[in-house]
């Protein structure tokens, strides 16, 4: 999106969206840090694997 915005000279909205996403992500991590430290690594890896499979299946379906 940033490249498209730069090509059309409307770069403010994509840059602002990227900064907002970064701030929101860092805020959520700081809020949940104590809880996430108590979660076993196996569950985090399982969750990441499930998300990758779900997104991969979705993108495969969209590509076909």
mmCIF file of the N, C-alpha and C atoms, coordinates in Angstrom:
data_MODEL
# 
_entry.id   MODEL 
# 
loop_
_atom_site.group_PDB 
_atom_site.id 
_atom_site.type_symbol 
_atom_site.label_atom_id 
_atom_site.label_alt_id 
_atom_site.label_comp_id 
_atom_site.label_asym_id 
_atom_site.label_entity_id 
_atom_site.label_seq_id 
_atom_site.pdbx_PDB_ins_code 
_atom_site.Cartn_x 
_atom_site.Cartn_y 
_atom_site.Cartn_z 
_atom_site.occupancy 
_atom_site.B_iso_or_equiv 
_atom_site.pdbx_formal_charge 
_atom_site.auth_seq_id 
_atom_site.auth_comp_id 
_atom_site.auth_asym_id 
_atom_site.auth_atom_id 
_atom_site.pdbx_PDB_model_num 
ATOM 1   N N  . UNK A 1 1  ? 0.816  -1.191  0.000  1.00 0.00 ? 1  UNK A N  1 
ATOM 2   C CA . UNK A 1 1  ? 0.000  0.000   0.000  1.00 0.00 ? 1  UNK A CA 1 
ATOM 3   C C  . UNK A 1 1  ? 0.857  1.251   0.000  1.00 0.00 ? 1  UNK A C  1 
ATOM 4   N N  . UNK A 1 2  ? 1.977  1.223   0.675  1.00 0.00 ? 2  UNK A N  1 
ATOM 5   C CA . UNK A 1 2  ? 2.808  2.420   0.732  1.00 0.00 ? 2  UNK A CA 1 
ATOM 6   C C  . UNK A 1 2  ? 3.330  2.757   -0.653 1.00 0.00 ? 2  UNK A C  1 
ATOM 7   N N  . UNK A 1 3  ? 3.733  1.752   -1.435 1.00 0.00 ? 3  UNK A N  1 
ATOM 8   C CA . UNK A 1 3  ? 4.249  2.013   -2.771 1.00 0.00 ? 3  UNK A CA 1 
ATOM 9   C C  . UNK A 1 3  ? 3.164  2.609   -3.665 1.00 0.00 ? 3  UNK A C  1 
ATOM 10  N N  . UNK A 1 4  ? 1.945  2.108   -3.576 1.00 0.00 ? 4  UNK A N  1 
ATOM 11  C CA . UNK A 1 4  ? 0.843  2.656   -4.359 1.00 0.00 ? 4  UNK A CA 1 
ATOM 12  C C  . UNK A 1 4  ? 0.568  4.095   -3.927 1.00 0.00 ? 4  UNK A C  1 
ATOM 13  N N  . UNK A 1 5  ? 0.611  4.335   -2.635 1.00 0.00 ? 5  UNK A N  1 
ATOM 14  C CA . UNK A 1 5  ? 0.374  5.686   -2.132 1.00 0.00 ? 5  UNK A CA 1 
ATOM 15  C C  . UNK A 1 5  ? 1.445  6.661   -2.583 1.00 0.00 ? 5  UNK A C  1 
ATOM 16  N N  . UNK A 1 6  ? 2.698  6.217   -2.620 1.00 0.00 ? 6  UNK A N  1 
ATOM 17  C CA . UNK A 1 6  ? 3.769  7.096   -3.076 1.00 0.00 ? 6  UNK A CA 1 
ATOM 18  C C  . UNK A 1 6  ? 3.643  7.386   -4.561 1.00 0.00 ? 6  UNK A C  1 
ATOM 19  N N  . UNK A 1 7  ? 3.192  6.403   -5.331 1.00 0.00 ? 7  UNK A N  1 
ATOM 20  C CA . UNK A 1 7  ? 3.021  6.607   -6.763 1.00 0.00 ? 7  UNK A CA 1 
ATOM 21  C C  . UNK A 1 7  ? 1.920  7.600   -7.079 1.00 0.00 ? 7  UNK A C  1 
ATOM 22  N N  . UNK A 1 8  ? 0.908  7.653   -6.247 1.00 0.00 ? 8  UNK A N  1 
ATOM 23  C CA . UNK A 1 8  ? -0.207 8.572   -6.494 1.00 0.00 ? 8  UNK A CA 1 
ATOM 24  C C  . UNK A 1 8  ? -0.097 9.832   -5.636 1.00 0.00 ? 8  UNK A C  1 
ATOM 25  N N  . UNK A 1 9  ? 1.013  10.019  -4.988 1.00 0.00 ? 9  UNK A N  1 
ATOM 26  C CA . UNK A 1 9  ? 1.298  11.194  -4.157 1.00 0.00 ? 9  UNK A CA 1 
ATOM 27  C C  . UNK A 1 9  ? 0.359  11.323  -2.957 1.00 0.00 ? 9  UNK A C  1 
ATOM 28  N N  . UNK A 1 10 ? -0.223 10.214  -2.523 1.00 0.00 ? 10 UNK A N  1 
ATOM 29  C CA . UNK A 1 10 ? -1.055 10.235  -1.315 1.00 0.00 ? 10 UNK A CA 1 
ATOM 30  C C  . UNK A 1 10 ? -0.444 9.274   -0.299 1.00 0.00 ? 10 UNK A C  1 
ATOM 31  N N  . UNK A 1 11 ? 0.666  9.649   0.261  1.00 0.00 ? 11 UNK A N  1 
ATOM 32  C CA . UNK A 1 11 ? 1.444  8.771   1.132  1.00 0.00 ? 11 UNK A CA 1 
ATOM 33  C C  . UNK A 1 11 ? 1.086  8.919   2.594  1.00 0.00 ? 11 UNK A C  1 
ATOM 34  N N  . UNK A 1 12 ? 0.340  9.937   2.957  1.00 0.00 ? 12 UNK A N  1 
ATOM 35  C CA . UNK A 1 12 ? 0.085  10.194  4.373  1.00 0.00 ? 12 UNK A CA 1 
ATOM 36  C C  . UNK A 1 12 ? -0.731 9.085   5.032  1.00 0.00 ? 12 UNK A C  1 
ATOM 37  N N  . UNK A 1 13 ? -1.796 8.631   4.405  1.00 0.00 ? 13 UNK A N  1 
ATOM 38  C CA . UNK A 1 13 ? -2.678 7.620   5.003  1.00 0.00 ? 13 UNK A CA 1 
ATOM 39  C C  . UNK A 1 13 ? -1.975 6.278   5.210  1.00 0.00 ? 13 UNK A C  1 
ATOM 40  N N  . UNK A 1 14 ? -1.215 5.740   4.224  1.00 0.00 ? 14 UNK A N  1 
ATOM 41  C CA . UNK A 1 14 ? -0.533 4.470   4.479  1.00 0.00 ? 14 UNK A CA 1 
ATOM 42  C C  . UNK A 1 14 ? 0.534  4.559   5.572  1.00 0.00 ? 14 UNK A C  1 
ATOM 43  N N  . UNK A 1 15 ? 1.275  5.658   5.597  1.00 0.00 ? 15 UNK A N  1 
ATOM 44  C CA . UNK A 1 15 ? 2.295  5.833   6.640  1.00 0.00 ? 15 UNK A CA 1 
ATOM 45  C C  . UNK A 1 15 ? 1.629  5.935   8.005  1.00 0.00 ? 15 UNK A C  1 
ATOM 46  N N  . UNK A 1 16 ? 0.559  6.687   8.088  1.00 0.00 ? 16 UNK A N  1 
ATOM 47  C CA . UNK A 1 16 ? -0.160 6.838   9.356  1.00 0.00 ? 16 UNK A CA 1 
ATOM 48  C C  . UNK A 1 16 ? -0.746 5.502   9.809  1.00 0.00 ? 16 UNK A C  1 
ATOM 49  N N  . UNK A 1 17 ? -1.266 4.717   8.876  1.00 0.00 ? 17 UNK A N  1 
ATOM 50  C CA . UNK A 1 17 ? -1.795 3.401   9.220  1.00 0.00 ? 17 UNK A CA 1 
ATOM 51  C C  . UNK A 1 17 ? -0.723 2.459   9.731  1.00 0.00 ? 17 UNK A C  1 
ATOM 52  N N  . UNK A 1 18 ? 0.458  2.496   9.107  1.00 0.00 ? 18 UNK A N  1 
ATOM 53  C CA . UNK A 1 18 ? 1.562  1.650   9.556  1.00 0.00 ? 18 UNK A CA 1 
ATOM 54  C C  . UNK A 1 18 ? 2.032  2.051   10.956 1.00 0.00 ? 18 UNK A C  1 
ATOM 55  N N  . UNK A 1 19 ? 2.112  3.329   11.210 1.00 0.00 ? 19 UNK A N  1 
ATOM 56  C CA . UNK A 1 19 ? 2.523  3.801   12.542 1.00 0.00 ? 19 UNK A CA 1 
ATOM 57  C C  . UNK A 1 19 ? 1.470  3.434   13.584 1.00 0.00 ? 19 UNK A C  1 
ATOM 58  N N  . UNK A 1 20 ? 0.198  3.577   13.244 1.00 0.00 ? 20 UNK A N  1 
ATOM 59  C CA . UNK A 1 20 ? -0.876 3.222   14.176 1.00 0.00 ? 20 UNK A CA 1 
ATOM 60  C C  . UNK A 1 20 ? -0.850 1.728   14.497 1.00 0.00 ? 20 UNK A C  1 
ATOM 61  N N  . UNK A 1 21 ? -0.596 0.889   13.482 1.00 0.00 ? 21 UNK A N  1 
ATOM 62  C CA . UNK A 1 21 ? -0.518 -0.556  13.712 1.00 0.00 ? 21 UNK A CA 1 
ATOM 63  C C  . UNK A 1 21 ? 0.659  -0.894  14.622 1.00 0.00 ? 21 UNK A C  1 
ATOM 64  N N  . UNK A 1 22 ? 1.789  -0.227  14.419 1.00 0.00 ? 22 UNK A N  1 
ATOM 65  C CA . UNK A 1 22 ? 2.960  -0.463  15.268 1.00 0.00 ? 22 UNK A CA 1 
ATOM 66  C C  . UNK A 1 22 ? 2.673  -0.076  16.712 1.00 0.00 ? 22 UNK A C  1 
ATOM 67  N N  . UNK A 1 23 ? 2.087  1.097   16.909 1.00 0.00 ? 23 UNK A N  1 
ATOM 68  C CA . UNK A 1 23 ? 1.781  1.559   18.269 1.00 0.00 ? 23 UNK A CA 1 
ATOM 69  C C  . UNK A 1 23 ? 0.776  0.620   18.941 1.00 0.00 ? 23 UNK A C  1 
ATOM 70  N N  . UNK A 1 24 ? -0.244 0.192   18.217 1.00 0.00 ? 24 UNK A N  1 
ATOM 71  C CA . UNK A 1 24 ? -1.246 -0.711  18.780 1.00 0.00 ? 24 UNK A CA 1 
ATOM 72  C C  . UNK A 1 24 ? -0.623 -2.055  19.157 1.00 0.00 ? 24 UNK A C  1 
ATOM 73  N N  . UNK A 1 25 ? 0.230  -2.583  18.295 1.00 0.00 ? 25 UNK A N  1 
ATOM 74  C CA . UNK A 1 25 ? 0.876  -3.869  18.573 1.00 0.00 ? 25 UNK A CA 1 
ATOM 75  C C  . UNK A 1 25 ? 1.776  -3.783  19.794 1.00 0.00 ? 25 UNK A C  1 
ATOM 76  N N  . UNK A 1 26 ? 2.583  -2.739  19.883 1.00 0.00 ? 26 UNK A N  1 
ATOM 77  C CA . UNK A 1 26 ? 3.483  -2.581  21.038 1.00 0.00 ? 26 UNK A CA 1 
ATOM 78  C C  . UNK A 1 26 ? 2.674  -2.401  22.314 1.00 0.00 ? 26 UNK A C  1 
ATOM 79  N N  . UNK A 1 27 ? 1.580  -1.664  22.257 1.00 0.00 ? 27 UNK A N  1 
ATOM 80  C CA . UNK A 1 27 ? 0.735  -1.468  23.434 1.00 0.00 ? 27 UNK A CA 1 
ATOM 81  C C  . UNK A 1 27 ? 0.133  -2.785  23.908 1.00 0.00 ? 27 UNK A C  1 
ATOM 82  N N  . UNK A 1 28 ? -0.367 -3.581  22.985 1.00 0.00 ? 28 UNK A N  1 
ATOM 83  C CA . UNK A 1 28 ? -0.955 -4.877  23.345 1.00 0.00 ? 28 UNK A CA 1 
ATOM 84  C C  . UNK A 1 28 ? 0.100  -5.799  23.949 1.00 0.00 ? 28 UNK A C  1 
ATOM 85  N N  . UNK A 1 29 ? 1.305  -5.785  23.397 1.00 0.00 ? 29 UNK A N  1 
ATOM 86  C CA . UNK A 1 29 ? 2.372  -6.635  23.936 1.00 0.00 ? 29 UNK A CA 1 
ATOM 87  C C  . UNK A 1 29 ? 2.729  -6.211  25.357 1.00 0.00 ? 29 UNK A C  1 
ATOM 88  N N  . UNK A 1 30 ? 2.815  -4.909  25.614 1.00 0.00 ? 30 UNK A N  1 
ATOM 89  C CA . UNK A 1 30 ? 3.122  -4.450  26.972 1.00 0.00 ? 30 UNK A CA 1 
ATOM 90  C C  . UNK A 1 30 ? 2.017  -4.824  27.948 1.00 0.00 ? 30 UNK A C  1 
ATOM 91  N N  . UNK A 1 31 ? 0.772  -4.744  27.501 1.00 0.00 ? 31 UNK A N  1 
ATOM 92  C CA . UNK A 1 31 ? -0.351 -5.076  28.388 1.00 0.00 ? 31 UNK A CA 1 
ATOM 93  C C  . UNK A 1 31 ? -0.369 -6.574  28.705 1.00 0.00 ? 31 UNK A C  1 
ATOM 94  N N  . UNK A 1 32 ? -0.123 -7.417  27.710 1.00 0.00 ? 32 UNK A N  1 
ATOM 95  C CA . UNK A 1 32 ? -0.227 -8.870  27.880 1.00 0.00 ? 32 UNK A CA 1 
ATOM 96  C C  . UNK A 1 32 ? 1.094  -9.551  28.221 1.00 0.00 ? 32 UNK A C  1 
ATOM 97  N N  . UNK A 1 33 ? 2.157  -8.791  28.439 1.00 0.00 ? 33 UNK A N  1 
ATOM 98  C CA . UNK A 1 33 ? 3.475  -9.384  28.640 1.00 0.00 ? 33 UNK A CA 1 
ATOM 99  C C  . UNK A 1 33 ? 3.501  -10.368 29.810 1.00 0.00 ? 33 UNK A C  1 
ATOM 100 N N  . UNK A 1 34 ? 2.951  -9.994  30.937 1.00 0.00 ? 34 UNK A N  1 
ATOM 101 C CA . UNK A 1 34 ? 2.958  -10.873 32.109 1.00 0.00 ? 34 UNK A CA 1 
ATOM 102 C C  . UNK A 1 34 ? 2.207  -12.169 31.859 1.00 0.00 ? 34 UNK A C  1 
ATOM 103 N N  . UNK A 1 35 ? 1.066  -12.066 31.193 1.00 0.00 ? 35 UNK A N  1 
ATOM 104 C CA . UNK A 1 35 ? 0.282  -13.259 30.886 1.00 0.00 ? 35 UNK A CA 1 
ATOM 105 C C  . UNK A 1 35 ? 1.008  -14.149 29.887 1.00 0.00 ? 35 UNK A C  1 
ATOM 106 N N  . UNK A 1 36 ? 1.587  -13.553 28.861 1.00 0.00 ? 36 UNK A N  1 
ATOM 107 C CA . UNK A 1 36 ? 2.256  -14.338 27.822 1.00 0.00 ? 36 UNK A CA 1 
ATOM 108 C C  . UNK A 1 36 ? 3.499  -15.053 28.338 1.00 0.00 ? 36 UNK A C  1 
ATOM 109 N N  . UNK A 1 37 ? 4.125  -14.522 29.367 1.00 0.00 ? 37 UNK A N  1 
ATOM 110 C CA . UNK A 1 37 ? 5.302  -15.184 29.936 1.00 0.00 ? 37 UNK A CA 1 
ATOM 111 C C  . UNK A 1 37 ? 4.915  -16.487 30.640 1.00 0.00 ? 37 UNK A C  1 
ATOM 112 N N  . UNK A 1 38 ? 3.656  -16.613 31.054 1.00 0.00 ? 38 UNK A N  1 
ATOM 113 C CA . UNK A 1 38 ? 3.194  -17.815 31.758 1.00 0.00 ? 38 UNK A CA 1 
ATOM 114 C C  . UNK A 1 38 ? 2.706  -18.905 30.809 1.00 0.00 ? 38 UNK A C  1 
ATOM 115 N N  . UNK A 1 39 ? 2.476  -18.557 29.538 1.00 0.00 ? 39 UNK A N  1 
ATOM 116 C CA . UNK A 1 39 ? 1.973  -19.525 28.561 1.00 0.00 ? 39 UNK A CA 1 
ATOM 117 C C  . UNK A 1 39 ? 3.130  -20.398 28.089 1.00 0.00 ? 39 UNK A C  1 
ATOM 118 N N  . UNK A 1 40 ? 2.974  -21.721 28.094 1.00 0.00 ? 40 UNK A N  1 
ATOM 119 C CA . UNK A 1 40 ? 4.051  -22.604 27.639 1.00 0.00 ? 40 UNK A CA 1 
ATOM 120 C C  . UNK A 1 40 ? 4.396  -22.363 26.166 1.00 0.00 ? 40 UNK A C  1 
ATOM 121 N N  . UNK A 1 41 ? 5.675  -22.539 25.825 1.00 0.00 ? 41 UNK A N  1 
ATOM 122 C CA . UNK A 1 41 ? 6.152  -22.327 24.453 1.00 0.00 ? 41 UNK A CA 1 
ATOM 123 C C  . UNK A 1 41 ? 5.429  -23.221 23.454 1.00 0.00 ? 41 UNK A C  1 
ATOM 124 N N  . UNK A 1 42 ? 5.080  -24.410 23.891 1.00 0.00 ? 42 UNK A N  1 
ATOM 125 C CA . UNK A 1 42 ? 4.431  -25.355 22.984 1.00 0.00 ? 42 UNK A CA 1 
ATOM 126 C C  . UNK A 1 42 ? 3.091  -24.807 22.495 1.00 0.00 ? 42 UNK A C  1 
ATOM 127 N N  . UNK A 1 43 ? 2.334  -24.176 23.374 1.00 0.00 ? 43 UNK A N  1 
ATOM 128 C CA . UNK A 1 43 ? 1.045  -23.622 22.979 1.00 0.00 ? 43 UNK A CA 1 
ATOM 129 C C  . UNK A 1 43 ? 1.207  -22.451 22.017 1.00 0.00 ? 43 UNK A C  1 
ATOM 130 N N  . UNK A 1 44 ? 2.234  -21.628 22.228 1.00 0.00 ? 44 UNK A N  1 
ATOM 131 C CA . UNK A 1 44 ? 2.474  -20.497 21.332 1.00 0.00 ? 44 UNK A CA 1 
ATOM 132 C C  . UNK A 1 44 ? 2.870  -21.010 19.947 1.00 0.00 ? 44 UNK A C  1 
ATOM 133 N N  . UNK A 1 45 ? 3.737  -22.019 19.904 1.00 0.00 ? 45 UNK A N  1 
ATOM 134 C CA . UNK A 1 45 ? 4.145  -22.596 18.618 1.00 0.00 ? 45 UNK A CA 1 
ATOM 135 C C  . UNK A 1 45 ? 2.966  -23.274 17.921 1.00 0.00 ? 45 UNK A C  1 
ATOM 136 N N  . UNK A 1 46 ? 2.128  -23.949 18.686 1.00 0.00 ? 46 UNK A N  1 
ATOM 137 C CA . UNK A 1 46 ? 0.942  -24.592 18.109 1.00 0.00 ? 46 UNK A CA 1 
ATOM 138 C C  . UNK A 1 46 ? 0.004  -23.548 17.521 1.00 0.00 ? 46 UNK A C  1 
ATOM 139 N N  . UNK A 1 47 ? -0.221 -22.476 18.260 1.00 0.00 ? 47 UNK A N  1 
ATOM 140 C CA . UNK A 1 47 ? -1.078 -21.403 17.764 1.00 0.00 ? 47 UNK A CA 1 
ATOM 141 C C  . UNK A 1 47 ? -0.521 -20.766 16.503 1.00 0.00 ? 47 UNK A C  1 
ATOM 142 N N  . UNK A 1 48 ? 0.795  -20.528 16.464 1.00 0.00 ? 48 UNK A N  1 
ATOM 143 C CA . UNK A 1 48 ? 1.414  -19.949 15.267 1.00 0.00 ? 48 UNK A CA 1 
ATOM 144 C C  . UNK A 1 48 ? 1.296  -20.905 14.086 1.00 0.00 ? 48 UNK A C  1 
ATOM 145 N N  . UNK A 1 49 ? 1.471  -22.185 14.324 1.00 0.00 ? 49 UNK A N  1 
ATOM 146 C CA . UNK A 1 49 ? 1.335  -23.171 13.253 1.00 0.00 ? 49 UNK A CA 1 
ATOM 147 C C  . UNK A 1 49 ? -0.074 -23.253 12.717 1.00 0.00 ? 49 UNK A C  1 
ATOM 148 N N  . UNK A 1 50 ? -1.044 -23.212 13.607 1.00 0.00 ? 50 UNK A N  1 
ATOM 149 C CA . UNK A 1 50 ? -2.445 -23.258 13.178 1.00 0.00 ? 50 UNK A CA 1 
ATOM 150 C C  . UNK A 1 50 ? -2.779 -22.022 12.346 1.00 0.00 ? 50 UNK A C  1 
ATOM 151 N N  . UNK A 1 51 ? -2.312 -20.848 12.775 1.00 0.00 ? 51 UNK A N  1 
ATOM 152 C CA . UNK A 1 51 ? -2.569 -19.630 12.010 1.00 0.00 ? 51 UNK A CA 1 
ATOM 153 C C  . UNK A 1 51 ? -1.926 -19.688 10.631 1.00 0.00 ? 51 UNK A C  1 
ATOM 154 N N  . UNK A 1 52 ? -0.700 -20.211 10.551 1.00 0.00 ? 52 UNK A N  1 
ATOM 155 C CA . UNK A 1 52 ? -0.038 -20.324 9.252  1.00 0.00 ? 52 UNK A CA 1 
ATOM 156 C C  . UNK A 1 52 ? -0.795 -21.265 8.317  1.00 0.00 ? 52 UNK A C  1 
ATOM 157 N N  . UNK A 1 53 ? -1.290 -22.372 8.856  1.00 0.00 ? 53 UNK A N  1 
ATOM 158 C CA . UNK A 1 53 ? -2.058 -23.310 8.035  1.00 0.00 ? 53 UNK A CA 1 
ATOM 159 C C  . UNK A 1 53 ? -3.369 -22.669 7.572  1.00 0.00 ? 53 UNK A C  1 
ATOM 160 N N  . UNK A 1 54 ? -4.035 -21.959 8.456  1.00 0.00 ? 54 UNK A N  1 
ATOM 161 C CA . UNK A 1 54 ? -5.299 -21.313 8.096  1.00 0.00 ? 54 UNK A CA 1 
ATOM 162 C C  . UNK A 1 54 ? -5.077 -20.263 7.016  1.00 0.00 ? 54 UNK A C  1 
ATOM 163 N N  . UNK A 1 55 ? -4.102 -19.385 7.220  1.00 0.00 ? 55 UNK A N  1 
ATOM 164 C CA . UNK A 1 55 ? -3.837 -18.345 6.222  1.00 0.00 ? 55 UNK A CA 1 
ATOM 165 C C  . UNK A 1 55 ? -3.355 -18.952 4.912  1.00 0.00 ? 55 UNK A C  1 
ATOM 166 N N  . UNK A 1 56 ? -2.516 -19.976 4.981  1.00 0.00 ? 56 UNK A N  1 
ATOM 167 C CA . UNK A 1 56 ? -2.050 -20.625 3.767  1.00 0.00 ? 56 UNK A CA 1 
ATOM 168 C C  . UNK A 1 56 ? -3.180 -21.258 2.987  1.00 0.00 ? 56 UNK A C  1 
ATOM 169 N N  . UNK A 1 57 ? -4.104 -21.895 3.686  1.00 0.00 ? 57 UNK A N  1 
ATOM 170 C CA . UNK A 1 57 ? -5.253 -22.500 3.026  1.00 0.00 ? 57 UNK A CA 1 
ATOM 171 C C  . UNK A 1 57 ? -6.141 -21.436 2.382  1.00 0.00 ? 57 UNK A C  1 
ATOM 172 N N  . UNK A 1 58 ? -6.326 -20.339 3.087  1.00 0.00 ? 58 UNK A N  1 
ATOM 173 C CA . UNK A 1 58 ? -7.140 -19.252 2.548  1.00 0.00 ? 58 UNK A CA 1 
ATOM 174 C C  . UNK A 1 58 ? -6.500 -18.671 1.289  1.00 0.00 ? 58 UNK A C  1 
ATOM 175 N N  . UNK A 1 59 ? -5.179 -18.407 1.346  1.00 0.00 ? 59 UNK A N  1 
ATOM 176 C CA . UNK A 1 59 ? -4.500 -17.820 0.187  1.00 0.00 ? 59 UNK A CA 1 
ATOM 177 C C  . UNK A 1 59 ? -4.448 -18.804 -0.977 1.00 0.00 ? 59 UNK A C  1 
ATOM 178 N N  . UNK A 1 60 ? -4.337 -20.084 -0.688 1.00 0.00 ? 60 UNK A N  1 
ATOM 179 C CA . UNK A 1 60 ? -4.370 -21.088 -1.753 1.00 0.00 ? 60 UNK A CA 1 
ATOM 180 C C  . UNK A 1 60 ? -5.746 -21.074 -2.433 1.00 0.00 ? 60 UNK A C  1 
ATOM 181 N N  . UNK A 1 61 ? -6.782 -21.021 -1.623 1.00 0.00 ? 61 UNK A N  1 
ATOM 182 C CA . UNK A 1 61 ? -8.130 -20.968 -2.180 1.00 0.00 ? 61 UNK A CA 1 
ATOM 183 C C  . UNK A 1 61 ? -8.354 -19.715 -3.022 1.00 0.00 ? 61 UNK A C  1 
ATOM 184 N N  . UNK A 1 62 ? -7.839 -18.587 -2.555 1.00 0.00 ? 62 UNK A N  1 
ATOM 185 C CA . UNK A 1 62 ? -7.976 -17.351 -3.315 1.00 0.00 ? 62 UNK A CA 1 
ATOM 186 C C  . UNK A 1 62 ? -7.185 -17.417 -4.624 1.00 0.00 ? 62 UNK A C  1 
ATOM 187 N N  . UNK A 1 63 ? -6.043 -18.071 -4.578 1.00 0.00 ? 63 UNK A N  1 
ATOM 188 C CA . UNK A 1 63 ? -5.212 -18.173 -5.777 1.00 0.00 ? 63 UNK A CA 1 
ATOM 189 C C  . UNK A 1 63 ? -5.819 -19.082 -6.836 1.00 0.00 ? 63 UNK A C  1 
ATOM 190 N N  . UNK A 1 64 ? -6.539 -20.100 -6.393 1.00 0.00 ? 64 UNK A N  1 
ATOM 191 C CA . UNK A 1 64 ? -7.154 -21.013 -7.350 1.00 0.00 ? 64 UNK A CA 1 
ATOM 192 C C  . UNK A 1 64 ? -8.405 -20.409 -7.919 1.00 0.00 ? 64 UNK A C  1 
# 
